[in-house]
Amino acid sequence: MIEERATVVHTGEGIAWVQAGRKSACSGCSLSKGCGVAALGRMMGDRCATLQVVDPLSVRSGDEVIIGIEEQALLRGSLAVYIVPLVAMILSALAGSALLAPWLRLPAEGSSIVTGLLGLAGGLLWLSRFSRRVGRDARYRPVILRKVQQAPTAGRYIPVVRI
């Protein structure tokens, strides 16, 4: 289970909208001052993503919670978003260059570009259908796992037992 800390923004029946800050690995890298990715991250600033999550705990607005999603669901979703359209485009471009161009007696480059774009469109169409299908699947929805324990307020007396 992959976990992330978030703040509840709004609640509904069995669902909640939470804000989780986006994080970058750049803060731990020794090259962050001279890296283009780190510079781009500084330009974009810290932004929060608002997510709709399953709420089995009946949380309230302002609560700090830990949300989670299964690793397999995240991996499958990532592969679908990043790999499938790219592979469809590359395979279509290769097929257009190797099969379509000689058959129609067209230039290989032009047919490769056209069929590559058609393959990309097909991959994006597949992705659209896949996202509708997994949107109804509970395994792909993040869930609130637990509330974060709040630190005691300064005005409260908490006895300390020394042994």
N, C-alpha and C positions, 0 to 999 in steps of 0.2 A: 504494500500500500504506500503510495506516495502522498506525503502530508505537507500542508502549507498553513501558515497562520493567516487569519483573515478577520475583518471586522464586519459585523452584521449591519447592513444599511436599511433593509426593509424586510418585513416578514409577511407571509401569507399562510394559507392552510397547507401544512406539510412541506412548504418550500420557503426558502429565504434567499435574499440577494445579498451577497457579501462582496467586499472589496479586498483584494489581495494585491500588495505591491509587487511590481515586476522587479526581478533581481537580475543582476548581471554578475558573471564570474570575474569581471575586470578588476574588482576591488582587491582580489587576492593575487593578482598577477603582478610581477615585478616590472613588466614592460608597459604598464597601463598609461604612463605619461606620454609615450611615443607611439601608441597604437591607434590606428584609425578607427577601430571598433569602439575603443574606449572614448575617443573624441566624439564619435557619433552618439554614444550613450549619454555623454554629458550634454550635448546639444538637445537631445530629446527630453532630458530631464526625467525625474521620477514620476511615473504615471501609474495609476491604479487601474486594474482590470476589475470590472463588476461581473460577477458570475451568479447564475441561478443554481442553487444547490438543494438537495433533499435535506429536510430538517426533521429528523426523528426526535429531537430534544426540546422542541418548542422554545427556541431562543428568542430574545428580544433585540430590538435595534440598539446598537452600541456595544453589544456583547462581543468579546474577543473569543474566537473559536478556532479549532483546528479542523480543516477540511481535508478530505482525502479522496483519491481515485485509485483504482486498481492499476498496477503496472502494465498488465496485458492490454487493458483498454487504452491506456495512453500510448503504448507502443503501436497498437493497431491503428489508432487514429492518426498518429504521426506519420506512419508509413503511407496511409491512404492520402493524406494531404500533400506530403512532400514527394513521395516516390512514384505513385501510380500515374499522375499526369506527365511526369518527366519521362518515365519508361515508355508510356504510350506514344509520346512525341518522338522519341528516339527510334523506337521500333517502326513506327509509321514512316519516318523519314528514310530509314534504311530500306524498307520495303518499296517505297516510292522510287528510290534511286536504283535499286537492283532489279525490280520486277516491272514497275509501271513505265519507267522511262524507255527501256528497250522495246516493250510491247507496243507502246503508242508512238515510238520514235520521237521522243521529246528529249530536251536537254536534261541530263541527270540532276543538275543543280536545281533547276526550276521545279521539277517534279518532287524532288526531295523536300524543298521548302513548302510546297503546297500540301503534300501528304503529311509532313511533320506538323503543320498547323492544324490539319484535320485530326491528326492523332491527339494533339494537345486538347482540342475541343472535345473529342470523344472522352479523354481522360477526365476532363472537368465535368462533363455530363455524368459520367459514372460517379465521380466524387459527390455531385449534387444528390444523386439517388442514394448513395451510401450514407451521406450525412442525414438525410431524412429517415432512413431506416434505423440508424443507431441513435437518433434523437429520441426514439420511442423505447430504446433498450436501457433498462435500469443499470446495466453493467457499465455503461459509458457516462453515467451522470455522477458528478462529484457529490459527496455526502458529508454532512457535519458529523465528525467523529466524537468530539468532546468540547466542552467549554474550557477556556484557559482560566486557571485560578488567578483571581485578581489579588494584588498585593494589599495588605491591610492598610487602611487609611491612617494618617498621622495622628488623629485625635483619639484613636482607640488604644487602650492599654492592653498589652499582650504580655502576660507573665512569662518570665524566663526561668526555667528550672535548671539549676547548676548541680552537677553531680560531682 
